[in-house]
Amino acid sequence: MMDRKIILDTETTGLLTTSKHRLVEIGCLEMVNRRFTQKHFHCYLNPQRPVDKGALAVHGLTDEFLKDKPLFSQIVEEFLDFVNGAELIIHNAPFDIGFLNYELNLLNQAMTPIERHCTVTDTLVLARQKHPGQPNNLDALCRRYQIDNSNRDLHGALIDAQLLGRVYLAMTGGQDQLFASEAAALPVAEAVTISKASKIQRQPLPIIQPSSEEWTNHQEFLALLRTNGHCIWDLRRDQT
């Protein structure tokens, strides 16, 4: 049986739909049976209103950049077709779902809520259950699961969806299912560069030799441990 999930993230003009903030970016990656596929949905949107300074500092999407992008109404059918019947995997889902439902409601109340089209899993809830009392934002989870997010200078829906997909796999059963196909599968043109765990370069551990005084003290301690003249740690210095 096919298990189809959509890893989803959005960027917005601000924090609150009650202040009539709008979506400016949607990024989705398809995962089938715990493997990323070649399918993804990504678009920037003209929000028809200015981007707040606080939001601009987070994602860097300017009014000038967004002014010639499509309206949500122009991409909504393609978006709903892509997510229909899938399980959405979202970090802090109430935020993204709230904005998606706000946009859908502005167009046609019959489309709302998005939960009519798909189910939703909130990875923030999963993370809090698994790591209670610890930081559980996306950056913290990447650090915890040793996922490289060094190219994530600003937030971006597609970049964050890629990172979230890897975090989700790590939290729910390990990353071994991902690495075999990730390099070919993910749309990396404008997304984070992913380094396979098997290729992480680590510096060799230093070998620190004891001083003469330390060696003498060590031998005196071993003399106390010897039984019948032998001790399992009784090595000559030239053997170390």
C-alpha positions as CSV (number, residue, x, y, z in Angstrom):
1,M,0.0,0.0,0.0
2,M,1.4,3.4,-1.0
3,D,2.1,5.8,1.9
4,R,2.1,9.3,0.4
5,K,3.2,12.2,2.4
6,I,3.8,15.8,1.4
7,I,6.4,17.8,3.4
8,L,5.1,21.4,3.3
9,D,6.3,24.8,4.4
10,T,5.2,28.3,3.7
11,E,6.5,31.9,4.0
12,T,4.2,34.9,4.7
13,T,4.0,38.7,4.8
14,G,3.7,38.5,8.6
15,L,2.5,36.5,11.5
16,L,-1.3,37.0,11.7
17,T,-4.1,36.3,9.3
18,T,-6.3,38.6,11.5
19,S,-4.0,41.4,10.3
20,K,-4.7,40.3,6.7
21,H,-1.3,38.9,6.2
22,R,-0.9,36.6,3.2
23,L,1.2,33.8,1.8
24,V,4.3,34.7,-0.3
25,E,5.8,31.2,-0.9
26,I,4.7,27.5,-0.8
27,G,7.1,24.6,-0.9
28,C,6.1,21.0,-1.0
29,L,8.1,17.7,-1.5
30,E,6.5,14.4,-2.1
31,M,7.6,11.4,-0.1
32,V,6.3,7.9,-0.9
33,N,7.0,5.0,1.4
34,R,9.6,7.1,3.3
35,R,11.5,8.0,0.1
36,F,11.5,11.4,-1.6
37,T,10.3,11.3,-5.2
38,Q,11.1,13.6,-8.0
39,K,7.7,15.4,-7.6
40,H,7.5,18.7,-5.9
41,F,5.4,21.9,-5.9
42,H,7.0,25.3,-5.4
43,C,5.8,28.8,-6.1
44,Y,6.2,32.4,-5.0
45,L,3.1,34.5,-4.7
46,N,2.1,38.1,-5.1
47,P,0.4,38.8,-1.7
48,Q,-1.1,42.1,-2.9
49,R,0.1,43.8,0.2
50,P,3.5,44.9,1.6
51,V,5.8,42.4,3.4
52,D,6.4,43.3,7.1
53,K,10.0,44.2,8.0
54,G,10.1,41.3,10.5
55,A,9.0,38.8,7.9
56,L,11.4,40.3,5.3
57,A,14.3,39.7,7.8
58,V,13.3,36.0,8.0
59,H,12.8,35.1,4.3
60,G,14.2,38.0,2.3
61,L,11.4,38.1,-0.2
62,T,10.9,41.8,-1.1
63,D,7.8,43.5,-2.5
64,E,9.7,44.2,-5.7
65,F,10.6,40.5,-6.1
66,L,7.0,39.4,-5.5
67,K,5.1,42.0,-7.5
68,D,5.1,40.0,-10.8
69,K,4.5,36.6,-9.2
70,P,1.1,34.8,-9.6
71,L,-1.8,35.3,-7.2
72,F,-2.9,32.4,-5.0
73,S,-6.1,32.1,-7.1
74,Q,-3.9,31.3,-10.1
75,I,-2.1,28.3,-8.5
76,V,-4.7,27.0,-6.1
77,E,-6.1,24.2,-8.3
78,E,-2.6,22.9,-9.1
79,F,-1.7,23.1,-5.4
80,L,-4.8,21.2,-4.2
81,D,-4.3,18.6,-6.9
82,F,-0.8,18.0,-5.6
83,V,-1.7,17.6,-1.9
84,N,-5.0,15.9,-2.4
85,G,-5.3,12.6,-0.5
86,A,-1.8,12.9,1.1
87,E,-0.7,13.4,4.7
88,L,0.8,16.8,5.1
89,I,3.9,16.9,7.3
90,I,4.3,20.4,8.7
91,H,6.4,21.9,11.5
92,N,4.1,24.1,13.7
93,A,1.2,23.1,11.5
94,P,-1.4,25.6,12.9
95,F,0.6,28.5,11.5
96,D,0.8,27.1,7.9
97,I,-2.7,25.6,7.9
98,G,-4.1,28.8,9.2
99,F,-2.7,30.8,6.3
100,L,-3.6,28.1,3.7
101,N,-7.2,28.1,5.0
102,Y,-7.3,31.9,5.1
103,E,-6.3,32.0,1.4
104,L,-8.8,29.3,0.5
105,N,-11.5,31.0,2.4
106,L,-10.9,34.3,0.5
107,L,-11.4,32.5,-2.8
108,N,-14.2,30.1,-2.0
109,Q,-15.5,28.9,1.4
110,A,-16.4,25.6,-0.2
111,M,-12.6,24.8,-0.5
112,T,-12.1,25.4,3.2
113,P,-10.6,23.8,5.3
114,I,-7.6,22.2,3.7
115,E,-8.2,19.2,6.0
116,R,-11.0,18.2,3.6
117,H,-8.4,17.5,1.0
118,C,-5.6,15.9,3.2
119,T,-4.6,14.9,6.7
120,V,-2.1,16.9,8.7
121,T,0.8,15.8,11.0
122,D,2.5,18.4,13.1
123,T,6.2,17.6,13.6
124,L,6.5,20.2,16.4
125,V,4.1,18.1,18.4
126,L,6.1,15.0,17.6
127,A,9.3,16.7,18.6
128,R,7.9,18.0,21.9
129,Q,6.7,14.4,22.8
130,K,10.1,13.0,21.9
131,H,12.3,15.7,23.4
132,P,10.3,17.4,26.2
133,G,11.7,20.5,27.7
134,Q,14.3,21.0,24.8
135,P,14.4,23.5,21.9
136,N,12.4,22.0,19.1
137,N,12.5,24.5,16.3
138,L,13.8,23.3,12.9
139,D,17.4,24.5,13.5
140,A,17.6,22.8,16.9
141,L,16.3,19.6,15.4
142,C,18.8,19.7,12.6
143,R,21.6,20.0,15.1
144,R,20.2,17.2,17.2
145,Y,19.9,14.8,14.3
146,Q,23.2,16.0,12.6
147,I,21.5,17.3,9.5
148,D,23.5,19.9,7.6
149,N,21.6,23.2,7.4
150,S,24.7,25.4,6.9
151,N,23.4,26.8,3.6
152,R,20.2,28.1,5.3
153,D,21.0,31.7,5.7
154,L,17.4,32.8,5.3
155,H,14.2,30.8,5.6
156,G,12.7,29.4,2.4
157,A,9.7,27.2,1.9
158,L,11.5,24.6,-0.3
159,I,14.7,24.6,1.7
160,D,12.8,24.2,4.9
161,A,10.7,21.4,3.5
162,Q,13.8,19.5,2.5
163,L,15.3,19.9,6.0
164,L,12.0,19.0,7.7
165,G,11.7,15.9,5.6
166,R,15.0,14.7,6.8
167,V,14.2,15.6,10.4
168,Y,10.8,13.8,10.1
169,L,12.6,10.6,8.9
170,A,15.1,10.8,11.7
171,M,12.4,11.3,14.4
172,T,10.2,8.5,13.1
173,G,12.7,5.7,12.5
174,G,16.1,6.8,11.2
175,Q,17.5,8.2,8.0
176,D,18.7,5.0,6.3
177,Q,15.7,5.1,3.9
178,L,16.6,8.5,2.6
179,F,20.2,8.7,1.7
180,A,20.2,6.2,-1.2
181,S,18.1,8.4,-3.4
182,E,18.2,11.9,-2.0
183,A,20.9,13.3,-4.3
184,A,18.9,12.5,-7.4
185,A,15.4,13.0,-6.0
186,L,15.5,16.5,-4.3
187,P,15.0,19.7,-6.3
188,V,18.3,21.3,-5.2
189,A,18.5,24.2,-7.7
190,E,17.5,26.7,-5.0
191,A,17.6,24.5,-2.0
192,V,20.1,23.5,0.7
193,T,23.1,21.3,-0.3
194,I,22.7,18.0,1.5
195,S,25.8,16.1,2.7
196,K,25.4,12.4,3.2
197,A,26.2,11.2,6.7
198,S,28.6,8.6,5.4
199,K,30.8,11.4,3.9
200,I,31.0,13.7,6.9
201,Q,34.7,14.4,7.4
202,R,36.0,14.2,11.0
203,Q,39.4,15.2,12.2
204,P,41.5,12.3,13.7
205,L,41.6,12.3,17.5
206,P,44.9,13.6,18.9
207,I,47.3,11.2,20.7
208,I,48.8,12.9,23.7
209,Q,51.9,11.2,25.2
210,P,52.4,11.3,29.0
211,S,55.3,13.3,30.5
212,S,58.1,11.4,32.4
213,E,56.5,12.4,35.7
214,E,53.0,11.1,34.6
215,W,54.5,7.9,33.3
216,T,56.3,7.3,36.7
217,N,53.1,7.9,38.6
218,H,51.2,5.6,36.3
219,Q,53.8,2.8,36.9
220,E,53.5,3.3,40.6
221,F,49.8,3.0,40.5
222,L,50.0,-0.2,38.3
223,A,52.3,-1.7,40.9
224,L,49.5,-1.5,43.4
225,L,47.2,-3.4,41.0
226,R,49.5,-6.3,40.0
227,T,48.6,-9.8,41.0
228,N,51.3,-12.5,40.7
229,G,53.4,-9.9,38.9
230,H,50.9,-9.2,36.2
231,C,48.4,-6.5,35.4
232,I,46.2,-6.1,32.3
233,W,47.2,-2.5,31.9
234,D,50.9,-3.3,32.5
235,L,52.4,-2.1,29.1
236,R,55.9,-0.9,28.5
237,R,56.1,2.7,27.3
238,D,57.5,1.6,23.9
239,Q,54.3,-0.4,23.3
240,T,51.9,2.6,23.7
